[in-house]
Amino acid sequence: MKNKLALLVMSARNLNRQHIQLILVIVSLAMLVLGTGAPLEGGGVGIR
């Protein structure tokens, strides 16, 4: 368990600002794609 914690700390130190920005961009694009595919509110079956 101690080795895993040390490995986690080492990998967290290797993250720089560009990695964090890239992760945020990917997450925001994924949320945008999921949001555009969301159904409209009250989307009934029959269109009148």
Backbone torsions as a table, in degrees:
resi	resn	phi	psi	omega
1	MET	NA	-36.4	-179.2
2	LYS	-65.8	-37.9	179.2
3	ASN	-67.1	-37.4	179.5
4	LYS	-66.4	-38.6	178.0
5	LEU	-65.5	-41.4	178.2
6	ALA	-64.4	-39.5	178.2
7	LEU	-65.2	-39.7	178.1
8	LEU	-63.8	-41.9	179.0
9	VAL	-65.6	-41.1	179.0
10	MET	-65.1	-41.3	179.8
11	SER	-70.5	-31.4	177.2
12	ALA	-68.4	-33.1	178.2
13	ARG	-70.9	-27.7	-179.0
14	ASN	-76.8	-13.8	177.5
15	LEU	-76.1	123.0	176.3
16	ASN	-108.6	-175.5	-174.0
17	ARG	-62.5	-37.7	-178.9
18	GLN	-65.8	-37.0	178.1
19	HIS	-65.1	-42.6	-179.5
20	ILE	-65.2	-41.5	178.2
21	GLN	-64.1	-39.7	179.0
22	LEU	-64.2	-42.1	178.1
23	ILE	-62.7	-43.1	179.4
24	LEU	-64.1	-39.4	178.4
25	VAL	-64.8	-43.8	-179.6
26	ILE	-64.6	-42.6	179.5
27	VAL	-65.3	-41.9	-179.5
28	SER	-67.4	-37.7	176.8
29	LEU	-66.0	-39.0	178.4
30	ALA	-65.2	-40.5	177.9
31	MET	-65.8	-36.5	177.5
32	LEU	-64.7	-43.3	179.4
33	VAL	-64.7	-42.9	178.7
34	LEU	-66.6	-34.8	179.8
35	GLY	-69.9	-36.1	179.9
36	THR	-73.1	-24.8	179.7
37	GLY	-88.6	-1.4	-177.9
38	ALA	-72.3	142.7	178.1
39	PRO	-71.3	155.3	177.7
40	LEU	-70.2	156.9	-179.7
41	GLU	-67.8	132.0	178.6
42	GLY	71.3	28.4	-177.0
43	GLY	-65.9	93.6	-179.4
44	GLY	-73.7	168.1	-178.2
45	VAL	-76.7	-48.2	-177.3
46	GLY	-93.6	136.8	178.0
47	ILE	-98.9	128.0	-179.5
48	ARG	-105.7	NA	NA
